């Protein structure tokens, strides 16, 4: 094999290895569920704080992919959240933002119970708008 071919072969090998390294570094989205029970007397205040926090997170944080909050139809004080972050680092960064800290401290007395559920994504799909 001449020197030019050898150099091309080495360069192709290095590029292939770099691509493999980048593929291996690709992070899986972090998806979690939250189940909350809110004090009925404070539901309106809680809902306002939650909306403010979600709007700020989606607007300001590129790593926050989705934040969906719903209330059970027959039990509006039972809130369920579906959260998707680009990766674990994005989730950890979210927890340190001023808007999340404001929400967390401001609603602490309103939340009667909180259950965080770790998940393993199987398939995440959505239609483009």
N, CA, C and O atoms as CSV, one atom per row, in Angstrom:
chain,resi,resn,atom,element,x,y,z
A,1,UNK,N,N,0.850,-1.169,0.000
A,1,UNK,CA,C,0.000,0.000,0.000
A,1,UNK,C,C,0.901,1.238,0.000
A,1,UNK,O,O,1.828,1.338,0.804
A,2,UNK,N,N,0.624,2.169,-0.896
A,2,UNK,CA,C,1.481,3.352,-0.928
A,2,UNK,C,C,1.104,4.302,0.203
A,2,UNK,O,O,0.084,4.120,0.869
A,3,UNK,N,N,1.936,5.312,0.410
A,3,UNK,CA,C,1.795,6.231,1.538
A,3,UNK,C,C,0.477,6.999,1.473
A,3,UNK,O,O,-0.173,7.188,2.501
A,4,UNK,N,N,0.067,7.452,0.261
A,4,UNK,CA,C,-1.178,8.214,0.142
A,4,UNK,C,C,-2.380,7.370,0.549
A,4,UNK,O,O,-3.256,7.841,1.274
A,5,UNK,N,N,-2.422,6.141,0.090
A,5,UNK,CA,C,-3.543,5.266,0.451
A,5,UNK,C,C,-3.538,4.960,1.941
A,5,UNK,O,O,-4.587,4.899,2.583
A,6,UNK,N,N,-2.345,4.770,2.476
A,6,UNK,CA,C,-2.223,4.480,3.897
A,6,UNK,C,C,-2.751,5.659,4.718
A,6,UNK,O,O,-3.466,5.457,5.700
A,7,UNK,N,N,-2.402,6.892,4.321
A,7,UNK,CA,C,-2.874,8.076,5.029
A,7,UNK,C,C,-4.399,8.174,4.957
A,7,UNK,O,O,-5.055,8.474,5.955
A,8,UNK,N,N,-4.960,7.920,3.769
A,8,UNK,CA,C,-6.419,7.962,3.618
A,8,UNK,C,C,-7.087,6.904,4.497
A,8,UNK,O,O,-8.120,7.158,5.116
A,9,UNK,N,N,-6.490,5.731,4.540
A,9,UNK,CA,C,-7.057,4.650,5.351
A,9,UNK,C,C,-7.044,5.031,6.832
A,9,UNK,O,O,-8.018,4.802,7.550
A,10,UNK,N,N,-5.934,5.614,7.278
A,10,UNK,CA,C,-5.830,6.035,8.680
A,10,UNK,C,C,-6.839,7.141,8.970
A,10,UNK,O,O,-7.497,7.127,10.011
A,11,UNK,N,N,-6.965,8.112,8.039
A,11,UNK,CA,C,-7.913,9.204,8.240
A,11,UNK,C,C,-9.347,8.682,8.301
A,11,UNK,O,O,-10.124,9.118,9.151
A,12,UNK,N,N,-9.707,7.758,7.414
A,12,UNK,CA,C,-11.049,7.177,7.430
A,12,UNK,C,C,-11.302,6.407,8.726
A,12,UNK,O,O,-12.388,6.480,9.301
A,13,UNK,N,N,-10.307,5.684,9.168
A,13,UNK,CA,C,-10.427,4.947,10.428
A,13,UNK,C,C,-10.654,5.913,11.590
A,13,UNK,O,O,-11.519,5.681,12.435
A,14,UNK,N,N,-9.874,6.995,11.632
A,14,UNK,CA,C,-10.031,7.983,12.701
A,14,UNK,C,C,-11.407,8.643,12.653
A,14,UNK,O,O,-12.039,8.824,13.694
A,15,UNK,N,N,-11.874,9.001,11.469
A,15,UNK,CA,C,-13.203,9.603,11.346
A,15,UNK,C,C,-14.290,8.628,11.791
A,15,UNK,O,O,-15.252,9.027,12.448
A,16,UNK,N,N,-14.142,7.363,11.438
A,16,UNK,CA,C,-15.111,6.348,11.863
A,16,UNK,C,C,-15.129,6.219,13.383
A,16,UNK,O,O,-16.192,6.137,13.997
A,17,UNK,N,N,-13.947,6.202,13.978
A,17,UNK,CA,C,-13.870,6.101,15.434
A,17,UNK,C,C,-14.458,7.328,16.110
A,17,UNK,O,O,-15.102,7.210,17.152
A,18,UNK,N,N,-14.242,8.521,15.524
A,18,UNK,CA,C,-14.825,9.739,16.083
A,18,UNK,C,C,-16.347,9.668,16.016
A,18,UNK,O,O,-17.030,10.041,16.971
A,19,UNK,N,N,-16.880,9.193,14.894
A,19,UNK,CA,C,-18.330,9.056,14.762
A,19,UNK,C,C,-18.883,8.078,15.774
A,19,UNK,O,O,-19.939,8.323,16.357
A,20,UNK,N,N,-18.192,6.980,15.994
A,20,UNK,CA,C,-18.610,5.995,16.986
A,20,UNK,C,C,-18.581,6.607,18.390
A,20,UNK,O,O,-19.486,6.375,19.191
A,21,UNK,N,N,-17.543,7.385,18.680
A,21,UNK,CA,C,-17.446,8.038,19.984
A,21,UNK,C,C,-18.598,9.003,20.193
A,21,UNK,O,O,-19.208,9.013,21.263
A,22,UNK,N,N,-18.912,9.829,19.174
A,22,UNK,CA,C,-20.027,10.761,19.297
A,22,UNK,C,C,-21.338,10.006,19.473
A,22,UNK,O,O,-22.184,10.420,20.266
A,23,UNK,N,N,-21.519,8.917,18.752
A,23,UNK,CA,C,-22.753,8.133,18.878
A,23,UNK,C,C,-22.871,7.546,20.278
A,23,UNK,O,O,-23.962,7.496,20.847
A,24,UNK,N,N,-21.742,7.101,20.835
A,24,UNK,CA,C,-21.769,6.527,22.177
A,24,UNK,C,C,-22.056,7.592,23.229
A,24,UNK,O,O,-22.635,7.287,24.271
A,25,UNK,N,N,-21.654,8.853,22.966
A,25,UNK,CA,C,-21.857,9.924,23.926
A,25,UNK,C,C,-23.277,10.480,23.883
A,25,UNK,O,O,-23.678,11.212,24.788
A,26,UNK,N,N,-24.039,10.147,22.852
A,26,UNK,CA,C,-25.388,10.674,22.726
A,26,UNK,C,C,-26.203,10.263,23.956
A,26,UNK,O,O,-26.256,9.089,24.325
A,27,UNK,N,N,-26.824,11.244,24.568
A,27,UNK,CA,C,-27.557,11.008,25.805
A,27,UNK,C,C,-28.999,10.622,25.517
A,27,UNK,O,O,-29.605,11.080,24.548
A,28,UNK,N,N,-29.522,9.779,26.370
A,28,UNK,CA,C,-30.934,9.429,26.324
A,28,UNK,C,C,-31.705,10.509,27.066
A,28,UNK,O,O,-31.263,10.959,28.123
A,29,UNK,N,N,-32.843,10.933,26.540
A,29,UNK,CA,C,-33.630,11.932,27.276
A,29,UNK,C,C,-34.013,11.406,28.656
A,29,UNK,O,O,-34.251,10.213,28.842
A,30,UNK,N,N,-34.065,12.319,29.610
A,30,UNK,CA,C,-34.519,11.965,30.945
A,30,UNK,C,C,-36.016,12.272,30.995
A,30,UNK,O,O,-36.442,13.395,30.727
A,31,UNK,N,N,-36.794,11.266,31.337
A,31,UNK,CA,C,-38.252,11.414,31.419
A,31,UNK,C,C,-38.678,11.020,32.821
A,31,UNK,O,O,-38.303,9.969,33.340
A,32,UNK,N,N,-39.468,11.889,33.413
A,32,UNK,CA,C,-39.973,11.548,34.746
A,32,UNK,C,C,-41.423,11.963,34.858
A,32,UNK,O,O,-41.901,12.860,34.162
A,33,UNK,N,N,-42.098,11.286,35.749
A,33,UNK,CA,C,-43.494,11.581,36.061
A,33,UNK,C,C,-43.547,12.094,37.494
A,33,UNK,O,O,-42.756,11.686,38.345
A,34,UNK,N,N,-44.477,12.983,37.743
A,34,UNK,CA,C,-44.677,13.474,39.105
A,34,UNK,C,C,-46.163,13.410,39.417
A,34,UNK,O,O,-47.002,13.805,38.608
A,35,UNK,N,N,-46.469,12.908,40.596
A,35,UNK,CA,C,-47.852,12.859,41.081
A,35,UNK,C,C,-47.920,13.739,42.318
A,35,UNK,O,O,-47.217,13.499,43.300
A,36,UNK,N,N,-48.775,14.765,42.266
A,36,UNK,CA,C,-48.892,15.706,43.369
A,36,UNK,C,C,-50.320,15.755,43.881
A,36,UNK,O,O,-51.275,15.580,43.124
A,37,UNK,N,N,-50.446,15.993,45.154
A,37,UNK,CA,C,-51.738,16.263,45.782
A,37,UNK,C,C,-51.608,17.660,46.380
A,37,UNK,O,O,-50.712,17.925,47.182
A,38,UNK,N,N,-52.510,18.544,45.978
A,38,UNK,CA,C,-52.432,19.945,46.368
A,38,UNK,C,C,-53.511,20.261,47.407
A,38,UNK,O,O,-54.618,19.728,47.340
A,39,UNK,N,N,-53.186,21.113,48.349
A,39,UNK,CA,C,-54.156,21.583,49.351
A,39,UNK,C,C,-55.294,22.283,48.614
A,39,UNK,O,O,-55.051,23.264,47.911
A,40,UNK,N,N,-56.542,21.800,48.759
A,40,UNK,CA,C,-57.665,22.386,48.021
A,40,UNK,C,C,-57.823,23.891,48.227
A,40,UNK,O,O,-58.215,24.603,47.302
A,41,UNK,N,N,-57.526,24.375,49.416
A,41,UNK,CA,C,-57.673,25.802,49.701
A,41,UNK,C,C,-56.646,26.651,48.940
A,41,UNK,O,O,-56.815,27.863,48.804
A,42,UNK,N,N,-55.589,26.013,48.449
A,42,UNK,CA,C,-54.521,26.749,47.779
A,42,UNK,C,C,-54.366,26.356,46.298
A,42,UNK,O,O,-53.375,26.704,45.656
A,43,UNK,N,N,-55.346,25.635,45.777
A,43,UNK,CA,C,-55.235,25.117,44.413
A,43,UNK,C,C,-55.054,26.232,43.371
A,43,UNK,O,O,-54.235,26.101,42.462
A,44,UNK,N,N,-55.798,27.300,43.497
A,44,UNK,CA,C,-55.699,28.389,42.519
A,44,UNK,C,C,-54.310,29.029,42.546
A,44,UNK,O,O,-53.728,29.297,41.495
A,45,UNK,N,N,-53.783,29.271,43.740
A,45,UNK,CA,C,-52.427,29.834,43.866
A,45,UNK,C,C,-51.382,28.872,43.312
A,45,UNK,O,O,-50.447,29.279,42.622
A,46,UNK,N,N,-51.557,27.580,43.629
A,46,UNK,CA,C,-50.606,26.590,43.131
A,46,UNK,C,C,-50.607,26.545,41.606
A,46,UNK,O,O,-49.548,26.536,40.978
A,47,UNK,N,N,-51.790,26.518,41.020
A,47,UNK,CA,C,-51.909,26.449,39.562
A,47,UNK,C,C,-51.232,27.651,38.898
A,47,UNK,O,O,-50.553,27.496,37.883
A,48,UNK,N,N,-51.410,28.827,39.457
A,48,UNK,CA,C,-50.767,30.025,38.915
A,48,UNK,C,C,-49.242,29.916,38.990
A,48,UNK,O,O,-48.548,30.260,38.033
A,49,UNK,N,N,-48.726,29.446,40.109
A,49,UNK,CA,C,-47.272,29.288,40.270
A,49,UNK,C,C,-46.727,28.236,39.308
A,49,UNK,O,O,-45.655,28.410,38.730
A,50,UNK,N,N,-47.465,27.155,39.143
A,50,UNK,CA,C,-47.040,26.087,38.231
A,50,UNK,C,C,-46.989,26.595,36.788
A,50,UNK,O,O,-46.024,26.329,36.070
A,51,UNK,N,N,-48.010,27.315,36.369
A,51,UNK,CA,C,-48.020,27.870,35.012
A,51,UNK,C,C,-46.835,28.792,34.788
A,51,UNK,O,O,-46.184,28.737,33.745
A,52,UNK,N,N,-46.557,29.635,35.763
A,52,UNK,CA,C,-45.427,30.568,35.652
A,52,UNK,C,C,-44.109,29.801,35.507
A,52,UNK,O,O,-43.265,30.157,34.685
A,53,UNK,N,N,-43.941,28.761,36.299
A,53,UNK,CA,C,-42.705,27.980,36.269
A,53,UNK,C,C,-42.550,27.246,34.939
A,53,UNK,O,O,-41.470,27.257,34.349
A,54,UNK,N,N,-43.609,26.615,34.469
A,54,UNK,CA,C,-43.535,25.875,33.199
A,54,UNK,C,C,-43.240,26.822,32.046
A,54,UNK,O,O,-42.389,26.525,31.207
A,55,UNK,N,N,-43.931,27.959,31.990
A,55,UNK,CA,C,-43.703,28.915,30.903
A,55,UNK,C,C,-42.258,29.410,30.894
A,55,UNK,O,O,-41.654,29.519,29.827
A,56,UNK,N,N,-41.697,29.710,32.056
A,56,UNK,CA,C,-40.314,30.164,32.138
A,56,UNK,C,C,-39.341,29.057,31.731
A,56,UNK,O,O,-38.375,29.311,31.012
A,57,UNK,N,N,-39.591,27.847,32.184
A,57,UNK,CA,C,-38.699,26.727,31.863
A,57,UNK,C,C,-38.645,26.465,30.366
A,57,UNK,O,O,-37.565,26.284,29.803
A,58,UNK,N,N,-39.802,26.444,29.722
A,58,UNK,CA,C,-39.855,26.174,28.283
A,58,UNK,C,C,-39.207,27.323,27.513
A,58,UNK,O,O,-38.494,27.088,26.537
A,59,UNK,N,N,-39.443,28.545,27.936
A,59,UNK,CA,C,-38.915,29.716,27.235
A,59,UNK,C,C,-37.400,29.872,27.421
A,59,UNK,O,O,-36.706,30.254,26.479
A,60,UNK,N,N,-36.880,29.585,28.611
A,60,UNK,CA,C,-35.500,29.918,28.954
A,60,UNK,C,C,-34.508,28.764,28.894
A,60,UNK,O,O,-33.302,28.993,28.801
A,61,UNK,N,N,-34.992,27.535,28.945
A,61,UNK,CA,C,-34.070,26.397,29.065
A,61,UNK,C,C,-34.129,25.489,27.840
A,61,UNK,O,O,-35.119,24.786,27.642
A,62,UNK,N,N,-33.092,25.497,27.025
A,62,UNK,CA,C,-33.098,24.633,25.840
A,62,UNK,C,C,-33.156,23.136,26.179
A,62,UNK,O,O,-33.637,22.340,25.372
A,63,UNK,N,N,-32.677,22.754,27.348
A,63,UNK,CA,C,-32.678,21.350,27.741
A,63,UNK,C,C,-34.005,20.842,28.274
A,63,UNK,O,O,-34.170,19.638,28.472
A,64,UNK,N,N,-34.950,21.736,28.510
A,64,UNK,CA,C,-36.292,21.328,28.934
A,64,UNK,C,C,-37.104,21.129,27.660
A,64,UNK,O,O,-37.435,22.094,26.971
A,65,UNK,N,N,-37.419,19.888,27.355
A,65,UNK,CA,C,-38.103,19.570,26.103
A,65,UNK,C,C,-39.617,19.642,26.241
A,65,UNK,O,O,-40.287,20.215,25.382
A,66,UNK,N,N,-40.164,19.071,27.306
A,66,UNK,CA,C,-41.605,19.147,27.545
A,66,UNK,C,C,-41.872,19.218,29.046
A,66,UNK,O,O,-41.158,18.626,29.855
A,67,UNK,N,N,-42.901,19.946,29.384
A,67,UNK,CA,C,-43.442,19.959,30.743
A,67,UNK,C,C,-44.950,20.013,30.579
A,67,UNK,O,O,-45.509,21.049,30.221
A,68,UNK,N,N,-45.601,18.897,30.841
A,68,UNK,CA,C,-47.055,18.814,30.735
A,68,UNK,C,C,-47.626,18.623,32.133
A,68,UNK,O,O,-47.164,17.773,32.894
A,69,UNK,N,N,-48.630,19.419,32.460
A,69,UNK,CA,C,-49.300,19.279,33.750
A,69,UNK,C,C,-50.788,19.131,33.496
A,69,UNK,O,O,-51.377,19.898,32.735
A,70,UNK,N,N,-51.394,18.136,34.138
A,70,UNK,CA,C,-52.831,17.906,34.023
A,70,UNK,C,C,-53.385,17.616,35.411
A,70,UNK,O,O,-52.675,17.154,36.305
A,71,UNK,N,N,-54.674,17.901,35.564
A,71,UNK,CA,C,-55.378,17.587,36.808
A,71,UNK,C,C,-56.399,16.504,36.503
A,71,UNK,O,O,-56.976,16.468,35.417
A,72,UNK,N,N,-56.616,15.624,37.468
A,72,UNK,CA,C,-57.659,14.626,37.304
A,72,UNK,C,C,-59.005,15.331,37.228
A,72,UNK,O,O,-59.285,16.233,38.017
A,73,UNK,N,N,-59.820,14.927,36.296
A,73,UNK,CA,C,-61.095,15.602,36.056
A,73,UNK,C,C,-61.986,15.615,37.305
A,73,UNK,O,O,-62.553,16.653,37.646
A,74,UNK,N,N,-62.111,14.487,37.981
A,74,UNK,CA,C,-62.990,14.394,39.150
A,74,UNK,C,C,-62.293,14.761,40.462
A,74,UNK,O,O,-62.939,14.873,41.504
A,75,UNK,N,N,-60.972,14.947,40.405
A,75,UNK,CA,C,-60.184,15.298,41.596
A,75,UNK,C,C,-59.140,16.339,41.191
A,75,UNK,O,O,-57.969,15.996,41.029
A,76,UNK,N,N,-59.535,17.590,41.025
A,76,UNK,CA,C,-58.636,18.614,40.490
A,76,UNK,C,C,-57.419,18.923,41.363
A,76,UNK,O,O,-56.486,19.582,40.905
A,77,UNK,N,N,-57.419,18.459,42.601
A,77,UNK,CA,C,-56.244,18.687,43.446
A,77,UNK,C,C,-55.159,17.641,43.203
A,77,UNK,O,O,-54.066,17.743,43.761
A,78,UNK,N,N,-55.447,16.649,42.383
A,78,UNK,CA,C,-54.457,15.626,42.005
A,78,UNK,C,C,-53.857,16.031,40.656
A,78,UNK,O,O,-54.501,15.937,39.611
A,79,UNK,N,N,-52.626,16.475,40.717
A,79,UNK,CA,C,-51.914,16.962,39.534
A,79,UNK,C,C,-50.926,15.895,39.087
A,79,UNK,O,O,-50.243,15.279,39.905
A,80,UNK,N,N,-50.861,15.688,37.782
A,80,UNK,CA,C,-49.888,14.763,37.204
A,80,UNK,C,C,-49.027,15.548,36.218
A,80,UNK,O,O,-49.531,16.349,35.430
A,81,UNK,N,N,-47.730,15.305,36.277
A,81,UNK,CA,C,-46.815,15.997,35.371
A,81,UNK,C,C,-45.990,14.987,34.591
A,81,UNK,O,O,-45.583,13.948,35.110
A,82,UNK,N,N,-45.756,15.324,33.324
A,82,UNK,CA,C,-44.895,14.541,32.438
A,82,UNK,C,C,-43.780,15.483,32.015
A,82,UNK,O,O,-44.032,16.508,31.381
A,83,UNK,N,N,-42.550,15.138,32.365
A,83,UNK,CA,C,-41.408,16.016,32.141
A,83,UNK,C,C,-40.383,15.308,31.260
A,83,UNK,O,O,-40.051,14.146,31.496
A,84,UNK,N,N,-39.886,16.008,30.248
A,84,UNK,CA,C,-38.849,15.462,29.385
A,84,UNK,C,C,-37.710,16.469,29.296
A,84,UNK,O,O,-37.917,17.639,28.978
A,85,UNK,N,N,-36.514,15.994,29.582
A,85,UNK,CA,C,-35.305,16.812,29.521
A,85,UNK,C,C,-34.344,16.186,28.520
A,85,UNK,O,O,-34.366,14.972,28.316
A,86,UNK,N,N,-33.507,16.998,27.898
A,86,UNK,CA,C,-32.564,16.501,26.893
A,86,UNK,C,C,-31.688,15.386,27.461
A,86,UNK,O,O,-31.387,14.412,26.771
A,87,UNK,N,N,-31.286,15.533,28.706
A,87,UNK,CA,C,-30.460,14.531,29.377
A,87,UNK,C,C,-30.424,14.852,30.867
A,87,UNK,O,O,-31.071,15.795,31.324
A,88,UNK,N,N,-29.679,14.077,31.603
A,88,UNK,CA,C,-29.626,14.272,33.055
A,88,UNK,C,C,-29.018,15.626,33.418
A,88,UNK,O,O,-29.443,16.262,34.382
A,89,UNK,N,N,-28.029,16.063,32.652
A,89,UNK,CA,C,-27.411,17.366,32.921
A,89,UNK,C,C,-28.432,18.497,32.769
A,89,UNK,O,O,-28.428,19.444,33.556
A,90,UNK,N,N,-29.300,18.403,31.767
A,90,UNK,CA,C,-30.340,19.424,31.572
A,90,UNK,C,C,-31.312,19.419,32.745
A,90,UNK,O,O,-31.764,20.478,33.180
A,91,UNK,N,N,-31.634,18.244,33.257
A,91,UNK,CA,C,-32.530,18.154,34.413
A,91,UNK,C,C,-31.890,18.793,35.645
A,91,UNK,O,O,-32.525,19.566,36.362
A,92,UNK,N,N,-30.626,18.457,35.874
A,92,UNK,CA,C,-29.927,19.025,37.037
A,92,UNK,C,C,-29.811,20.540,36.915
A,92,UNK,O,O,-29.945,21.257,37.906
A,93,UNK,N,N,-29.562,21.027,35.705
A,93,UNK,CA,C,-29.490,22.479,35.483
A,93,UNK,C,C,-30.846,23.128,35.762
A,93,UNK,O,O,-30.912,24.217,36.332
A,94,UNK,N,N,-31.915,22.462,35.362
A,94,UNK,CA,C,-33.276,22.966,35.596
A,94,UNK,C,C,-33.536,23.171,37.090
A,94,UNK,O,O,-34.127,24.173,37.493
A,95,UNK,N,N,-33.097,22.229,37.891
A,95,UNK,CA,C,-33.318,22.312,39.337
A,95,UNK,C,C,-32.608,23.503,39.977
A,95,UNK,O,O,-32.984,23.931,41.068
A,96,UNK,N,N,-31.598,24.035,39.318
A,96,UNK,CA,C,-30.817,25.146,39.859
A,96,UNK,C,C,-31.260,26.519,39.345
A,96,UNK,O,O,-30.688,27.534,39.744
A,97,UNK,N,N,-32.258,26.567,38.475
A,97,UNK,CA,C,-32.683,27.851,37.917
A,97,UNK,C,C,-33.461,28.660,38.955
A,97,UNK,O,O,-34.113,28.092,39.831
A,98,UNK,N,N,-33.389,29.983,38.850
A,98,UNK,CA,C,-34.143,30.823,39.791
A,98,UNK,C,C,-35.657,30.595,39.712
A,98,UNK,O,O,-36.332,30.605,40.742
A,99,UNK,N,N,-36.200,30.390,38.505
A,99,UNK,CA,C,-37.651,30.199,38.402
A,99,UNK,C,C,-38.097,28.883,39.026
A,99,UNK,O,O,-39.177,28.817,39.613
A,100,UNK,N,N,-37.277,27.820,38.908
A,100,UNK,CA,C,-37.661,26.560,39.554
A,100,UNK,C,C,-37.568,26.695,41.080
A,100,UNK,O,O,-38.451,26.238,41.805
A,101,UNK,N,N,-36.500,27.320,41.551
A,101,UNK,CA,C,-36.354,27.497,43.001
A,101,UNK,C,C,-37.489,28.341,43.576
A,101,UNK,O,O,-37.986,28.061,44.667
A,102,UNK,N,N,-37.898,29.375,42.839
A,102,UNK,CA,C,-39.024,30.211,43.277
A,102,UNK,C,C,-40.296,29.371,43.370
A,102,UNK,O,O,-41.039,29.465,44.347
A,103,UNK,N,N,-40.542,28.546,42.346
A,103,UNK,CA,C,-41.716,27.661,42.346
A,103,UNK,C,C,-41.650,26.688,43.526
A,103,UNK,O,O,-42.628,26.517,44.255
A,104,UNK,N,N,-40.508,26.063,43.704
A,104,UNK,CA,C,-40.364,25.025,44.729
A,104,UNK,C,C,-40.581,25.592,46.135
A,104,UNK,O,O,-41.319,25.017,46.935
A,105,UNK,N,N,-39.942,26.705,46.423
A,105,UNK,CA,C,-40.105,27.284,47.767
A,105,UNK,C,C,-41.479,27.922,47.938
A,105,UNK,O,O,-42.063,27.860,49.020
A,106,UNK,N,N,-41.995,28.534,46.878
A,106,UNK,CA,C,-43.288,29.206,46.961
A,106,UNK,C,C,-44.472,28.280,47.088
A,106,UNK,O,O,-45.515,28.676,47.608
A,107,UNK,N,N,-44.330,27.033,46.614
A,107,UNK,CA,C,-45.460,26.094,46.644
A,107,UNK,C,C,-45.290,24.987,47.682
A,107,UNK,O,O,-46.158,24.126,47.825
A,108,UNK,N,N,-44.199,25.010,48.388
A,108,UNK,CA,C,-43.899,23.928,49.342
A,108,UNK,C,C,-45.047,23.662,50.316
A,108,UNK,O,O,-45.379,22.505,50.572
A,109,UNK,N,N,-45.645,24.698,50.852
A,109,UNK,CA,C,-46.734,24.524,51.826
A,109,UNK,C,C,-48.054,24.141,51.158
A,109,UNK,O,O,-48.987,23.707,51.834
A,110,UNK,N,N,-48.137,24.299,49.833
A,110,UNK,CA,C,-49.364,23.968,49.096
A,110,UNK,C,C,-49.435,22.488,48.722
A,110,UNK,O,O,-50.518,21.942,48.513
A,111,UNK,N,N,-48.278,21.853,48.641
A,111,UNK,CA,C,-48.190,20.462,48.188
A,111,UNK,C,C,-48.330,19.534,49.395
A,111,UNK,O,O,-47.489,19.520,50.293
A,112,UNK,N,N,-49.424,18.756,49.388
A,112,UNK,CA,C,-49.655,17.798,50.471
A,112,UNK,C,C,-48.828,16.536,50.281
A,112,UNK,O,O,-48.363,15.941,51.254
A,113,UNK,N,N,-48.640,16.121,49.013
A,113,UNK,CA,C,-47.799,14.962,48.740
A,113,UNK,C,C,-47.192,15.089,47.351
A,113,UNK,O,O,-47.767,15.701,46.451
A,114,UNK,N,N,-46.025,14.498,47.204
A,114,UNK,CA,C,-45.299,14.511,45.934
A,114,UNK,C,C,-44.623,13.162,45.748
A,114,UNK,O,O,-43.883,12.698,46.615
A,115,UNK,N,N,-44.884,12.548,44.617
A,115,UNK,CA,C,-44.233,11.283,44.274
A,115,UNK,C,C,-43.564,11.470,42.918
A,115,UNK,O,O,-44.232,11.755,41.924
A,116,UNK,N,N,-42.236,11.308,42.879
A,116,UNK,CA,C,-41.486,11.396,41.627
A,116,UNK,C,C,-41.219,9.982,41.129
A,116,UNK,O,O,-40.746,9.129,41.879
A,117,UNK,N,N,-41.522,9.743,39.870
A,117,UNK,CA,C,-41.382,8.407,39.294
A,117,UNK,C,C,-40.340,8.456,38.181
A,117,UNK,O,O,-40.516,9.136,37.171
A,118,UNK,N,N,-39.256,7.722,38.390
A,118,UNK,CA,C,-38.213,7.613,37.366
A,118,UNK,C,C,-38.710,6.657,36.285
A,118,UNK,O,O,-39.371,5.663,36.586
A,119,UNK,N,N,-38.392,6.958,35.036
A,119,UNK,CA,C,-38.864,6.117,33.937
A,119,UNK,C,C,-37.718,5.754,32.997
A,119,UNK,O,O,-36.637,6.342,33.045
A,120,UNK,N,N,-37.978,4.793,32.163
A,120,UNK,CA,C,-37.099,4.447,31.056
A,120,UNK,C,C,-37.890,4.682,29.785
A,120,UNK,O,O,-38.876,3.988,29.537
A,121,UNK,N,N,-37.477,5.652,28.972
A,121,UNK,CA,C,-38.232,5.915,27.742
A,121,UNK,C,C,-38.215,4.705,26.819
A,121,UNK,O,O,-37.175,4.079,26.617
A,122,UNK,N,N,-39.360,4.386,26.269
A,122,UNK,CA,C,-39.477,3.322,25.265
A,122,UNK,C,C,-39.568,3.972,23.897
A,122,UNK,O,O,-38.765,3.685,23.008
A,123,UNK,N,N,-40.545,4.845,23.734
A,123,UNK,CA,C,-40.707,5.581,22.484
A,123,UNK,C,C,-41.395,6.889,22.812
A,123,UNK,O,O,-42.453,6.906,23.440
A,124,UNK,N,N,-40.790,7.983,22.384
A,124,UNK,CA,C,-41.370,9.301,22.586
A,124,UNK,C,C,-41.743,9.851,21.221
A,124,UNK,O,O,-40.876,10.051,20.371
A,125,UNK,N,N,-43.010,10.093,21.011
A,125,UNK,CA,C,-43.456,10.579,19.697
A,125,UNK,C,C,-44.372,11.769,19.842
A,125,UNK,O,O,-45.125,11.881,20.809
A,126,UNK,N,N,-44.300,12.659,18.865
A,126,UNK,CA,C,-45.177,13.830,18.834
A,126,UNK,C,C,-45.290,14.292,17.393
A,126,UNK,O,O,-44.358,14.142,16.603
A,127,UNK,N,N,-46.420,14.844,17.069
A,127,UNK,CA,C,-46.604,15.416,15.742
A,127,UNK,C,C,-45.979,16.806,15.709
A,127,UNK,O,O,-46.037,17.545,16.692
A,128,UNK,N,N,-45.389,17.150,14.590
A,128,UNK,CA,C,-44.862,18.492,14.421
A,128,UNK,C,C,-46.014,19.467,14.271
A,128,UNK,O,O,-47.034,19.137,13.666
A,129,UNK,N,N,-45.863,20.656,14.814
A,129,UNK,CA,C,-46.932,21.646,14.736
A,129,UNK,C,C,-46.948,22.298,13.383
A,129,UNK,O,O,-47.783,23.165,13.125
